[in-house]
Amino acid sequence: MTTATRSPAEAPENPFALSHLDALEAESVHIFREVAGEFERPVILFSGGKDSIVMLHLALKAFHPAPIPFALLHVDTGHNFPEVIAYRDRVAARHGLRLHIASVQDFIDDGRLRERPDGTRNPLQTVPLLDAIDSHRFDAVFGGGRRDEEKARAKERVFSLRDEFGAWDPRRQRPELWSLYNGHHAPGEHVRVFPLSNWTELDVWQYIEREDIELPAIYYAHEREVFRRDGMWLTAGAWGGPKEHETTQRRRIRYRTVGDMSCTGAIDSDAATNADIIAEIAASRLTERGATRADDRLSEAAMEDRKREGYF
């Protein structure tokens, strides 16, 4: 007598199965706890952008009801959006977190860095970041990078070993079979940790919607004075825009990603709610960085070149 097998559609639903977002959340929480157990002085890179906000939310969950055993670190270019800086300070104060700020402007003022001709300071963040890691002796640095953002980030492991100069070498990356993470590092080296590696932009927004996470208002559609440059809408500012031939206009826009004002472009959008944004992203064929980050257009390997020098 043979026993008929049921098709997957006929199989009873597993009441204990995790949803897609629950599985991603559990993985990220595990990574935070693993770092807390393996390292002595971890720090969370926190800019007030959506990925770092979700990362902080996950860290709060990972250690609740205890406080987060990590400080926050922001590399401030001096050309950040005021709304984002205000959000950063408000969140750090709300949770009683220590916030370290590495200022690009300080490095320009004392001659350790020189202003770029194009006005963008995003590539200048590497030196202040490495200086902060060295001076505070951070041995693990959490970043909000995701593999879907850019091809260089797709190469990176969850635990990304950096040498004594902060440089990234893809040939030194370690296997992470069965989600086993090796945090061993020599004196002077440190590890960058990416708890959102396996998330996509759509996952992030669906999680923001589910958890009702507050974000800076510039992520949602609003009217703003912008000007056109290299196919992107940029916000005028002290960084050097607009130029004489560039005129500003008031448009309804929103930002998909947030960074230095000189290289972060906005998109035309009427998406004013999380649900609107989820629908908009689901229909998009461009990644957020590919669509709105001028610093990634400097060369074909712009991101990978910066990562090899010690960038995020």
N, C-alpha and C positions, 0 to 999 in steps of 0.2 A: 504494500500500500504506500503510495507516494503522498507526501505532504505538500500542498500547494503553498507557494511563497507569495506574500502580499507585496504589492508594488509600494514604493515610497508614499504615493498619494493615499494608499489605504492604511498605512501604518498609523497606529495611535500617536498623537502628538505627545512629545516628552514634556511634562510639566516643569521639569527641572532644567531644561535647556536655556542657556543664556541668549538674550537677543544680541544682535550685532553690536549695538552701542554698549551693552553690558559687558560683552567680551573685551572690547577695546578698553573700557574703563578698568576692568579687572587686571588687564595686562599692564596698564600704566601705573596703577596702584602698586602692583607687585614690583615694578621697576623702582619706584620711590622707596619702598621698604627695603629692597635689596641694597640700594645705595646707602641708606641710613645704617645698614649693618656692615657694609664693607669699607666705608670711607670715614675719615675723621672730620673734614671741613668742607662739606658740599655747599654749594650756593646755587640759587635759581636766577637765571637771567630773566629779568622782568622789565619789559618796555612799556606795558600798558596796551600792547597789541593783542588781538584776539587769541592767538595761539599761546602766548605767555599767560593770558588770563585763564584759559582753560587748564593750562598746566598747573597754575596755582590752585585752582578749584579742585583738581585731582589730588594735589598734595594735601590740601586741607582734609579731604575725605580719607586719605591714606593714614593719617595720624589722629583723626578725631577720636575721642574728645581732647587729646593732648595737643599742645601747640606744635606747629611745624618746626622741626629741629634744624632748619636752614635759614640763612639770611637771603635777602634779595640783592641783586646787582643790576644796575642799569648803566650802559655806556651811552651817555647823553651827548649827541652831536651838537647841541645848541641850536639846531634847526628843526626841532620836533614840533608837532602840532600842539598848541596850548591845551586843547581839550584832552589830549592823551596824557600830557604831563600832570594835569590836574587830577585825572583819574588815577594815575600811578600813585601819587602822594596820598590820595583819599583812601585807596585800598590798603596801602601799607599801614596807614594809621589805624584803620578799622580793625585790622587783625593783629595789631601790635607787633609788626615785623620790622626788623632792622633793615634799612635800605642803604646800600652803598652806591654812590654815584661816581662813575669815572667820567670826567668831563673832557671832551675833545677840545673845547675852548681853552682849558687850562694848559693843554699840551701845545696849542698854537701860541698862546701868550708867552710861554717860557722857551719857545724855539725848538721844542722836540718834534713838532710837526709843522708842516707848511700848508697853507690854504691851497686848494687845487684851483686851476684856472676856470674850471666849469662850475665851481661853487659847491659841488656836492661833497658832503663829508662822510658819507656812508663808508667808503673805502678807508677812511682815516680812523675808524673805530678799533682796528686791530691792535695798535700800540697801546692805547689806554686799557683795553681789555686784558692784554697780557700783563701789563704793569699791575693791574688790580689783582689778577690771579696770583702773581708772584708776591706782592706786598702783603696780601691777606692769607697767603699759603693755602688757597683753595685747592683741594685735590680732586674734586669732581664738580663739574659745572653743568647744570641742567639747561638745555636749550629747547625751544619749541619747534625746531625744524622737523619737517615731514618729508617722506620720500617722494610724494607726488608733486612737490613744489618745483623741483628742478633736478636735472640729470645728475649733477655732482652730489646732491643730497641723497639721491637714490642709491648711491654707492656706499653710503655711510652705515655703519652698524649702530645698534642702540647704545652700546658702550664704545666710544670712539677714542682710541688712544692718541694722545698728543705728546710730542717729544719735549725736551727741555726748552726748546724755543717756541713751543706752542704750535708747531707745524703738524699738518696732517699728511700722512703717507698711506694711500690706499693699500699698499702692499703689506703694511703692518697690521691691517685689520684682522681681528680674530673671529673664528667661526662662533656662531651663537646657536648651535643645535639645541633643540628642546628648551629654548628660552633660558639657557644657562649662560650667565654673564661673568666674564673674567675681568675683575677690576684691578688686577696686579699691575703696578707701574713702578718704575725706578725713581729714585730721588730726583726731583726737578721736573719729572713728567706729571701730567694730569690726564684725566679722562673727561671728555664731553659726553653727556648722557642725554638721549633724546626719547623721552617717554611717549611722544606722539608720532614716532616714526611710521607706524602702520596706519595712521589716520589719514583721511583725505580731507580736502576743504569741505566737502559735503558732510562728512562725518562730524567735523568740528561744529558746523552750523546746526546740524540736527541735535547734537549734544547741548549746545547753547540753548536751543529751543526747549528741549526736554527738561534741562536743569534750571531754566529761567535765569541765566547768568547775565548780569548787567555788563554792558559794553560802552565804550565811548560813543557819543552820538554820531561821530563822523562815519561810522560803519553803515549808517542808515541814510536813506535819501534825504537830502536837504539842499537848500539853495546856497550857492557860494560863488564868490568872485574867482574865476579861473582864467587861464590863458592856455593856448595850444602850443605844444612844442614836441617835435618828434612823434606825432600821433597820439600824445597824451595830454590830458587836462591837468595842469599843475596849479598850485596855489601860490600867489605872489607872496614874497617875503624878503627879509634882509639878506638872504643867501644869494641874491643876484637875479631874480626874475620879477617881472618880465623885462626883456630887452627893448630897445627903442622901437623895433619893428613888430613887437608882439603886443597885442591889445587884449585887455581883459574883458570878460563878459560874465553876466550872471546866469548860471545854469543850475539845473537840478541834477545833482550828482551824489555818489557815495564812494567810499574807499573799500576795496576788497582786501588790501593789505596796508599796513601803516609803518612808515619808517621816516627817514630824513625827508623834509618837505621838498628838497631840491630834486629828488629822484623818485618820489612816490606819486604816481598818477591816479586820478579819479576816473570813474566811468559814468556815463550818462545812465541814470537809473531812477525809477519810481518806487523801488523796493524799500518800504518804510517799516516793515516788520520782519521778524525772523522767518515766518512762513513765506513771505514774498521773496526773501533772499535765497531760501532753499530752492524755490521754484526757478529763480533766475540762474543759480549756479548749476542746477541739474540740466539746464538747456545750453550752458556755455561749453565751448570747445577749447577755450584758452585757460591755462592755469593762471592763478592770481598774479604770480610773479612775471609770467610771460606777457601778461596783458598790461601790467601797471608798474613795473620796476625798471627804470632807466639804467640803474647800475648793473643790471644783468645783461645789458645790451652792449657793454663796452667791448666785449669780444665774445667769440663762440664759447670760450672756456672761462668766462669772467668769474663765475662763482667758484669753480675748482681752483683757479689761480689764487683767489683770496683765501680759500680754506687751507691751501698749502702754506700760506704765510701766517696762519693762526686765526683767521676769521671764524665767526660763529660756526 
